[in-house]
Each structure stands twice: as C-alpha cells, then as structure tokens.
Amino acid sequence: MSLLIILALTTLLCPVAAVLGRRAGRDAGWPLAAGLLVLAGALVAVWTGRGDSDEVSQQVPWMPTLDVPFHLRLDGLGLFFGLIVLVIGAVVIGYSARYLGKGSHSAFYTLMTFFAAAMLGLVLADDVVLLFVMWEFTTLCSFLLIARSGPHAKDPAIRTFLVTVAGGLCLLTAVIAMWVATGTTRLSAILVDDVWSTSPGFAAFVAVLIALAAFTKSAQFPFHAWLPDAMVAITPVSAYLHAAAMVKAGIYLMLRFSTALSEVPVWNVLLISVGLFTALMGAVFALQRHDLKELLAYSTVSQLGFLTATIGIGTSYAVVGAVVHVAAHALFKSALFMSVGVIDHQTGSRDIRKLSGLARTMPVTAVVMTLAAVSMAGVPPLFGFVSKEAMFKAMAESPAPPAAVWLVGAVAVLAASFTFAYSARMIITIFPGRPAQDPPKEASAAFLAPVVLVSVAGLGLGLAGVLAEPLLGSATAAVAGPDAEPHLGLWHGFAPELYMSLAVFALGGALVLARGRTDRLLDRELSPITGVGAVEAFRNGSIALGEWVGGLTRADAPYRHLVPPVAVLVVLTAVGLFTVDVPSLHGDVTNPLDWVLLGVVLVGVLLALGVRSRIALVTIIGVVGFAVALWFYELGAADVALTQLLVEILTVVVVVLLLNRLPSTFHRTGSRRTTTAAVVAVFSAVSAAVATWALTGRRGLSDAGQYFLTEGESETGGTNVVNTILVDFRALDTLGELTVLGVAGIAIVVALESRGLLPKLHSPITEPRESPISDARDNTMILRVTDRLLGPVIVVLSLFFLLRGHNHPGGGFISALIGAAGISLVYFAAQDDRVSRLGLPYVKLIGAGVVIAVGVGLLGLAEGSFLRPLHFYVFDIHVTTALIFDVGVYLAVVGVILAAISRLGVEEKEPPPLRRVGSTAVPARGPHSTTTTDEPHHPSTAPLDLSRIRVLERQSGRPAGTPTGTSAEPTDRPRGDDS
C-alpha cells in the first residue's frame, strides 16, 4: 500500500464518519477507531517493506505550472508522528464511543477523522506548500471542534483561531522565503541546501518565522493562553487535539528544521529561553488551578515548554530527549485527560476541592490516572521518568558556556519540581479519604479500556524501553543522524541527569508537604495581564481599527468616494512631471476619424454639464459611450468595442429603470459646489491626459503579451487572443471575477427584496384617456413588433457569439450581454411587469454558471492542473472545455442582468398617504398601512419610517405621499442642495 493511498483512505474516513455518526450515533467510534488502527498498521508495513532506503517517497502532479507536486515522504520522524496521530486518534475516538451521549454525532466524528487526515498529511508532506496547507487544515479543525461545543465556546474558538492563524501567516512567509532562496519547494531538498550556512541573515529570518509558527501551535509564551481557553471543548477534543496531536504539530515543525537551524544562534536562544520560561510559568499556573481539566491544560503548556527548550539545545542527543518525551507525553497526557473525562462523567464535577475518596468507589480509574500522573511527574519506573532523564541529559551536555548550562539546568529542575507538585496534588486530593454522601460508580469496562491501554503502555515502556528503541531510533536518526541512538532504561549510572532528578524529587516533595502554605501563597493573580485578556484586547482593537478605517468611506455622498482616488491621481501626476522625462509625441495623430470621435465625446461631455433632466443626461452619456465604442473598434480592439457597446445599451436599460424611482430633474446646486466640482474635474482630466501622454510608447510589448500572441493558438487551439487569455491562460482570474459578479447579483436581489430601498415616485398621467400613451398595450405596439421580429435573431446571435469566441470576437461575456439586450427588449415590450415573460430563475442561473465554471476547473485536474482546458474532437470539430467554461460565464452574467431588470422593474404600490401629527408627517391608517394575510408581504407595502419620509421629501421637493398637483403644508426643511 502506498503513502498516497493511506492518506486518501484516512481522508475517506470523513464521509464514512458522517454516515456512521448519523446512523450508529456514538457507537460509530468503534469502527472508526478500528479503521485508524488498520491504517497505522499499513503505515508500519510500508516502512518495514521499504528495502534498503532510509525513506519512502511518492509524488503526484498537483500544481505543475508552479512546479509544486503533491509530494509525500515517510522517514523515521514521519513514521513516529504518524503513529502518534493514528494510534492516539484511534484510542480517543474509541473512548468517545462511551463518553458521548446517545444521538447523532456526525459532525464530531467527521471533524475528528478529518483532523487525523490533516495531521497525517502534515507529517508526511515533503513539500513546504503542502505542509502549509495541512497546517492550516489542523487550525480549521481545531476551530470548528471548539466552536461546536456550545454558545459559550464562540469566543474561545475565535481567540484560538486568531492565535494559530497568526502562526500560519508566519509559516507562509517562511515557505515563500525558502522557496525563493532555494528555488524548490521540496522540504527534504530545502533542509540540506547550502543557503543555511552561506546566508546567515536568511537563516536567522526563517528561524524566527518557524519558531513563531511553532510557538503559536504549541502554546508557548506569549501565545500560551489559547490552549487553556480551548478547554471549553469536550474532553475527547482536549485529549486528542490539545494534548496529544495538534500541539505536537509545532514540536514536529521544530524537530524537522532542527538540523538546518541548529547552528543559528537566534534559533537556540529563542527556543531555550521561551521554552524554559513557558515550562516554569505553565507549571506554576497549573499548581494554582482547582479544575482538573484546566490544571492539565497548563500542565500541557509546561510540558511543551520542556520540549521546545530541549530542541533548542541543538545537539544530537537533544533530539533524542525531545522525541522520547513526545512519546511519553502523548501517552500520559491523553490518559490523564480521558481519566478526568471519566471522573467528570461519573461525578459531574472536575473541582478537586469537591472530589475525595474516589479510590474506594472508582478503583480502576484511580489506578490508571495515578499511573499517568506518576509518569508526568517523572517518577520511576514509568516512561515519563525515562523521557525526563533524556531531556536532563541533553541539557547537561549542552555545548553552551558552563554558566548557561547551570542556569538552564536550574530552571528545568525548578519547573520539573512544580510538575511533581501538581501531579501529586491531583492524586492525594481526589483519591484518598472518604467518598461523598452519594458516591459515584465505576465507569463501564468499555469506557475505561482506552484509558487503561495508554496508561499501562506508559508503565510497560518504562520497564521495557528497549521495545520502543527501534521506532524512536528511526525518528531521531531521520533528524540527527545514525549516531543519535536512544538507550532507554531506568538506570544510567551516577550521571548529572540522576542528580537533577533527585533534586526534583526533593524540592517537589517539599512543595507537596507544604501544600497548604503553597496554596495560600499562589491563591492570587500573579500578573495583572492575562493571556486571554491580551488576545481579546487585540481582537477588539482590530475590530475597532477596521470600523474606523471603514468609516472613512462609509457615506452616501459621492464626493467622499471620488475625492481620494482623484487626489492620488493628481499627486502622482504632479510628482511624475518632476521625476520622469516626458517623451515627445510619436506616431500618427492626424487620423481624421479620431478627431471626429473626440469631438463627439467632447460635445457630449459639455452638454452633460448643463443638462438638468435625468433622462436627457442618460441619453447624452449613452451617445458618448457609443462614440467611445466606435473609437475602440477603429483602433482595432473589436472585443473591447463590442463589450463597450453592449454595456452602454444595458446601462441605459438599468438606469431608465432607476429613473422611474428618482425625481425627473436634478436639484439645483450652489455656485460654490459647482465651482469646486469643476476644479476637481479639470485637474483630474488634465492629470489623466498628462499621464497617458507620459506613459504612451514607453515600452514595447511585454514578454507575456508576446507569448500570448505567438503561442496562444498552439497552446489553446484558439486564435482570439483576448478570449484565450480569459478562459485558458488566466481562467482562475476569470473564475474569481465570475464569483464576485454572482455575489453582486445575489446582493441586488437581497437588497431590493429585503427593504423598499427605491420606491417608485408615481406621477399622474396627464394625457387624455383616448391617447395611445395612456394605454400600456397601444404604447408598446412598436416594441412588441420589434420583439417578435428581432427576439429570435438576438437569441441566435447570442449563441453565435458564444460559439465563435475562441477564434473570433465574442465569448461568454459578450454573448451574455447580447442575450441580456434581448431580455431587455422582451421586458420593455411587455404591457407591465406581470406579463413581461421574465419568470426565469435568475438566482439559479447565477449559481449554475459558477458551478459549471468550477466543474470545468475540476475536469482540468485530469490533465494535472485545476482549470486546465481539455481538448477533444467531435466529428472532426475541435472542442475545448474552455467553451463550457464560457457557458458558465454566460449563465452567470445573464442571471445578474436578469436579476437587476426583474427586481428594478417590479411595480410597487403607492406609498401610504401621510397625515400630520404636530409638525411631523406619519403614515395614515387605512388600506395602505397594512398588508392582508392573503398576500405575501412586500417591503413596498410596509409603512414608511420617518427617515424614509425625509429622503422622499428631499428627493421629490414635496412632502412624501402628497399627490402631485396639490398644495402641501410648508416645511421648515431647506430645499435645494441635496448633499
């Protein structure tokens, strides 16, 4: 079985878990645990059958254009962490089968198995891009598993996510830096590259980034607060993610890079100092806690600090000590968390002040939890003693100056003494003595079996550590070389590590004997600043900053949005005039048609400046737009000209629908505002003209443009360079734009359906009743005839431009605009919106377009890359999946335009008449003020609030709801400037 198949099968457990969790409930944990154990066995089989090589490697294409493969590699370190992920995962998921209550647990099991797959992919990844992706998947799983624990878990989940994502950004920066510096993304090649020794600045930069990423994931100071905060999650999540697996991702990252960075001073200093401080801080905080789960959380922070400091030593035996303690910690900490879960499940409490005498009523739980606690305290003959001795030996043999070695050893002994104290505090508090008045019962055998398994394993490996030497030796050899051999035993003679252990027992025992005085001394806040408070302050500050930045442009006045870009344009132009040599004009500038079209544009702009009628302004701007479209065509940009022409047509359509909801004329503005607008307009126009003049002709065709022109046809089979760029070379950009367009279309629907944002301002018909204008049917006769004749032609023309777009001007966007123009004709040819024949599902069209585009992208994976077009022949006709992609574009664009036309063209009822209450106009009671229960409620039928009334009065120049032609009471609100 290959690595890829093992990872794929682990991932496939997710949908299986979803089904089993729904059908079998909590009992789904047993088959899922068995599946993870089988996959662990398969991983061992791959390792033992690897032959003479020290590793197993496999890769498949993933992102070939970037030369980033899906590369997996199994060496000793990957095998070691892979087994921790799978075996501990199986134990915890099996434990969940009795911890959880009855009912559906589909989401829980799905996320737990997906986390196992992500962690397995992380430790097997031999590509830094793949490693980063898997790293972020573990972050996402942690967030979701915490957040689903209830409403109280929302804030802790967000805080955990913020901290770990910050570390992910550091890792991403390191990945990019290593990729650029080494020219490869393969992790094994990066680690042996000469850049680490030849470029000390680069090595220090990456070392800091890797350390920060690992610190956030492994809860090192100052990022430690998220782990105790995450204890709101249920116990199986804490036992797996936050004790045995996810937090080990940071440890794995540091171990993987330890060889490359062991000679980088900032790496050693940062890991040792932060690790030891975290170990001591976490141990002291753990000794303060009364909640067993919270105590274990700070204990985990402390133990991870020990591991970080040990890795920072940088020697071969330091790797041995870290690897051995990773194994011991995974066993005793998962056992402790699960034991606390059993106690909480059986007694309903985790407070050690309320628990006593459990050894009499829960003897098995007492034994297994005691074994795990003794292992964590580092007492022989448990495996925790062996791993603690290995770390002490690495610290004692550090190549640092003697004073530094003594300081490191002293802090480590002090932190380990506190570990001994809080481990003993748990056991001697909750198990001896008399049980409560209502003594709890022992848990079932199925509930306790997983806890017994890992606890006894800690005892067995302590007594027979030689059994673990092959696995742990392979792990250390993968990082530190074959000379780093772990010799696991309880006795290594009278060595420094033995004396350090004796000091721990003496000082820790003293703390236990004086626990009353110690408790009183620590029963206070040791720092005015808490980690959770710091994260929450950062979160609130970020939100406040975002609101402030957004508030700078959160206004309805157009000038607030127009002034900043115009000002930047003017400043850049002014700077450019003094710093750039402006070239003289080159080429032919005397083409008569250019001057004619320029004259049309100029006349249109001048006319637009003086017109007050909105419909006249739309007409003039439309003429200007058509002139620009002709100009594009005359310059040879046929696709751009077609797009411009069609956009102008549809803009007029949409604007006309908007005009039905706006006053017919603009309000008069004061001379000051007019002068200011004119000055700004002149400056921006001059700046744009000067910038165009200065930049025109500065460089020839770019290398990318030359490639598109010369290789486009051979690469894509199409001769229309514009279309091949959009749907072949840069299809991902087009997909992103398509998605944004679809979201905009849905936003149009939501905005216009959720509130009556644009009520129609009805005007009475002044024409005599016998006039054709007063009759909707007679008034639309010409359009109906035109629709009957041109409707089918427009449909055929739309499809024609869709099919020809790969080789000639056209494509999905242009053809969709043509189709939308036909839709507009159908709409305007109808008598009213009820018979406009526009009952097309525009939201479904938008969704279908995006789905088709994404589906085509997935088909491209058959050729090794997302969105890579596939080419085939149908009856000797060359066909490409880019055409199907264009169909998705077509549907989405048509859906957006159809949504705008359909929603803006809906006939709305008259606003309710107003009556005066004092000096305020309010909706009058009557048939307009309420909606009947027989009809669906529409926003336009709801009573207007006072703010809407003021807007209508200001826009129409009369009190809202007052019929045209009648006198209105004078208002004290000034009219005129609507700014």
Secondary structure, 3 states (H helix, E strand, C coil): CCHHHHHHHHHHHHHHHHHHHHHCHHHHHHHHHHHHHHHHHHHHHHHHCCCCCCCEEEEEEEEHHHCEEEEEEECHHHHHHHHHHHHHHHHHHHHHHHHCCCCCCHHHHHHHHHHHHHHHHHHHECEHHHHHHHHHHHHHHHHHHHHCCCHHHHHHHHHHHHHHHHHHHHHHHHHHHHHHHHCCCEHHHHHCCCHHHHCHHHHHHHHHHHHHHHHHHCCCCCCCCHHHHHHHCCHHHHHHHHHHCHHHHHHHHHHHHHHHHCCCHHHHHHHHHHHHHHHHHHHHHHHHCCEHHHHHHHHHHHHHHHHHHHHHHCCHHHHHHHHHHHHHHHHHHHHHHHHHHHHHHHHCCCECCCCCCHHHHCHHHHHHHHHHHHHHHCCCCCHHHHHHHHHHHHHHCCCCCHHHHHHHHHHHHHHHHHHHHHHHHHHHHHCCCCCCCCCCCCCCHHHHHHHHHHHHHHHHHHHCHHHHHHHHHHHHHHHHCCCCCCCCCCCCCCCHHHHHHHHHHHHHHHHHHCHHHHHHHHCCCCCCCCHHHHHHHHHHHHHHHHHHHHHCCCCCCHHHHHHHHHHHHHHHHHHHHHHCCCCCCCCCCCCHHHHHHHHHHHHHHHHHHHCCEHHHHHHHHHHHHHHHHHHHHHCCCHHHHHHHHHHHHHHHHHHHHHHCCCCCECCCCCHHHHHHHHHHHHHHHHHHHHHHHHHCCCCCCCHHHHHHHHHHHHHHCCCCHHHHHHHHHCHHHHHHHHHHHHHHHHHHHHHHHHCCCCCCCCCCCCCCCCCHHHCHHHHCHHHHHHHHHHHHHHHHHHHHHHHHCCCCCCCHHHHHHHHHHHHHHHHHHCCCHHHCCCCCCHHHHHHHHHHHHHHHHHHHHHHCCCCCCCEEEECCEEEEHHHHHHHHHHHHHHHHHHHHHHHHCCCCCCCCCEEEECCEEEECCCCCCCCCCCCCCCHHHCCCCHHHHHHHHHHHCCCCCCCCCCCCCCCCCCCCCCC
